């Protein structure tokens, strides 16, 4: 399933999806040295703590438009599974909301770290993930790292959890959690608050994709849209970018962000002209930062059904 995106993230799900895509992109490259393929690395956004009849509290995430009913405990058929959870309380001060966010990681060490025949590479794998978040990427501040599987899964219960406890922290399995905080102005992540070039009508086919700009893009890295369609994640730097999947589709809005935090470089599609006939965005030299630069991220909201 690779990188599994929400069709329309808002609120805290917005920076979570940015961090989710960053982790997928970077870990796929780093762990790929051991032969990891994109299908063996599954990264999700926020999972909900749902009460499942006869099975206790289970983390369930959105997957390919099926809604929140996909269990997020480790699957032996893959190399690594990463997903996020929210912990109460949320601190509110004016329009600022501070969220307690946990990143859960389940890994098969034999599949994500090369040349590890002589010892467990727990710390290397944990550092691989933690260092990609430091220092406060997309506003996330790392507070703690939990390695004890009982503590990692403390918010869940039932038979599936008990099975996970028995299987997820013995060689070569590793289970850990990274606890973080993120403070956002909640109004900054509501799409309806943006100055839009055209009216924005949300429906079941309104979707969002992420574009990551690289001097040397790896076109084999994909992102999975809410309907299961896989498209390219990385695109070359420059003053224009063409996204074939958008040809003939209406794009309602766009954000362009710098590569290290949530600073908005441009906002609204009228600032970065878009040609729906060719699926091309033009970011000329008269705009800030002189075009799409290495590490920049563009978030696009579009109508999949148009």
N, C-alpha and C positions, 0 to 999 in steps of 0.2 A: 504493500500500500504506500510505501515511501512517505512523502510529506503530505499529510492529510489536512486540508484547509477547510475552515468554515466558509460558507457562502457570503456572509455579511457580518464580520466581527465588529462589535461595538463595546464601549466601556473597556474594562481590563482585558477583554479578549483581543483587543486591537494590538497592544504591545506584546501580549503573549504570542500572537500569531507571527509577529515580526521576529521574536526571539526563537520561536519554533523553527521558522524557515532558516534562520542563521545557523542554528545548531545542526539542522539536517544537512545543509550545504557544507559546513566545515567538517563535521564528523564523517560524512560520506567520503570526503577526500582523505582525511587523516586515517581513518580505520580501513579505508580501501586498500592500504598497503598490504593487508593480510588477505586480500582477495574478496573483500566485502562487496556485494552488489547492492544496488539501490533497493531492491525488493526485500533484502534481509535487514534493512534498517527502517523501522517504522517510527515516525514521530507524529504526535497528535497535539492538539491544543488542550483546552480545559476539559477534564472529565468531571462528571457530577457524581456525588456520593448518593447513589440510589438504593432504596430498600427493595430488594428482590425477594419475592415470596419464597420461603424455605431456604433462602441462601444468604440472609443477612444483608449488610451494607456492602455494595460492590461499586467500584469506580467504572463508570460507563461514559464513553466519548462518542462524539459525532463521527460518522464514517459514511462517506459517499452518499449523502442524502437519505440514509436510513434512520437518522435521528439518534438520540442518545441511548443506545441499547447494545453497545459493543464493549464487552468486558475488557479491562485494561490490565489484567494480570498476565504474567509472562507466558509466551508461547514458545515451546521448545523448537519450533520449526524456523525461527528467525534468529538473528544475531543480537539485535538490540531493540528495545522498546522504550520510548521516552514519552511522557505525557505530564500534564500540569494539573494541579488541584488548588482550590482556594480554601483557606482556613479562616473561620470567624475569630475575632470580630473584624469588621472593616472600620477604620478610624475616619471620621468625617470632620473636616475643618473648613468651613466655607464651601467652595466648590472643589476643594482638594479631597480626594479619597485615597487613603493608604490601605493597600491590600496586602495580606499575607499569602504569598504564593509559594507552592512547593513544586519542584520539578522531580518527578519520579523516574528512576532509571533502572532497567533490568537488562543485564548483559550476559552473553556467553563469552568468557574471556578468551577462549580458544579461537573465536571467530572475529574478535575486534582488536586483538593485539598480536602483531607478528613476533616470531622468535621468543615465545614465552614458555618453552618446554620445561624450564628448570624451576619456575616459581609462579605463584599467582601475581598478576599485575594489577591488583586492586587500585593502588595509589596512582598508577599511571593513567588508568581509565577515568578515575574520579577527577584527576587534574585536567585531563583532556576536556572534560565537560565544564568544570568550574572555571578554568582559565578563559573559556570562550565567553563567559558572562562578565568577568572582570574586565575593566572597572565599570560597573553599573551600565552595561550595554542596554539600550532602550529603556533606561530608568530602573533596571532591576539591581538591587543591592543584596549581595550574598550575606546571610547571617550565620547559618550553620550547615554542616554536612552530617547526615545520619547514616551510619553503616549497619547498625543492628536491625535485622529484618523485622523484628517485633516492633521496633519503634517506627521504622519506615511505614509499616502497614497498620499503625495503631488506630487509624480512623475507620478501619474497615472490619468486617466480621463475617462469620459464616463458613461453610464448607470450602468454598473456593479460596478464601483467605487462608484457611488451615492447610490446604493443599499447597498454596504458594509458600507458606512458612517452611514446609517440609522440603521444598525443591529449590528455592531461590537463593540460598546462601551457602551452598556446598560446591566445591570445585566441580566444574569450571564456572559456576553461576555466580554472579555478583548482583546484589540489590542495594541501591543507596538512594538517598533523597537529598536535594539541595533546597534549603529553606531561604526564601528571599522576601523582600518587600518592594513595592512599587507604588509611587504616589502619582496620580494623574488628576488633571482637572477634567471632571467627568464630561463637561460640555465640549471639550476639545475632541472627543471621540464619537460624537453623534453625527452621523452623515447628513441628517436633515438640517444641521446647523451650518453647513458649508455654503458659500456663495456659488450656486450651481449655474452652469451655462444653459442648461435645459431643465425642465421639470423632472423630478426624480420620483418615479412610481415603483415602489417595491412590490415584487410578486415572487412566486415560487422559483422563478428562474433568474432573479437578480443575484449576481455572483461577484466575487472579488478575487483577484489574483495578485501575486507579488512578483515584481521584476527586480532582480539584483544585477547591478552593473559591475563588470569585471574587465580589466585590461586584457586578460586572457581567459575568456569564459569557457567553462566546461559544459558543452551543450548536451552531454549525456545525463546531467542531473535534471530530474523532472520534479514537478509538483502535481499533486492529484487534486482536481477540482471536486466540488461537492457531488457531481454526477458521475464521478469515476474517470473522467477524461484526464489524461496525462499530457502536460505541456511543459515546454522548456522553462527553467527557473533563472538561469544566468544569461545575460545579453552583453554585447560589446559596448564599451564606452564610446562617446562621441556626441554629436549634436542631434542625431536622429536614432530612433529605435523602431524596428518593425516587429510586430507580434502577430504572426500569421493567424492565430486562433481568433483574433479580434476583427478580422476582415469581415465587413458587412454587419458588424454588431454595434449597437449604441453604447458608448462609454459615457457614464453620467458624471463621474468625478475622478480626480487623481490627486494623490499626495506624492511629492518627491522629498525624501528625507536624506540627511547625511548618513554616513556609514557607522557612526559611533553612538548616537543617541537619538532622541525623538525630535530634534530640531527640524522644523519644516523649512525646506528650501523653496518649494512652490506649492500652491494649493489651488485646486479647481482646474478643470480641463481647459478653460479659456486662457490660462497662463502658459500652458504647454499645448500648442495647437495639435489637433488629432485629425487624421484623414481616415475615415472609416472604409474608404474604397481600398486602400492599401494596408490598413492596420498600422499606420506609421505615426509616431509622435515626433515633433520637431522642437528641440530645446536649443535655441540659437544663442549666439555669443552675447546678445543684449540681456540675457537672463542671468541671475546670480550664479556664480561658480563656473560660468563658461561651459555649459553643457553637462551631460551625464558623465560623472566621474567615477573612478574605481571605488567601490564600496557603497555607492549611493543606492537607495532603495526606492522604488516607485510602487505605490499601491493603487490599483485600479478597480473601480466599481463599474460593472457593465451588465447588459442584458443578454444572457445566454440564449434567449429565445428569439432575439431579433434577427 
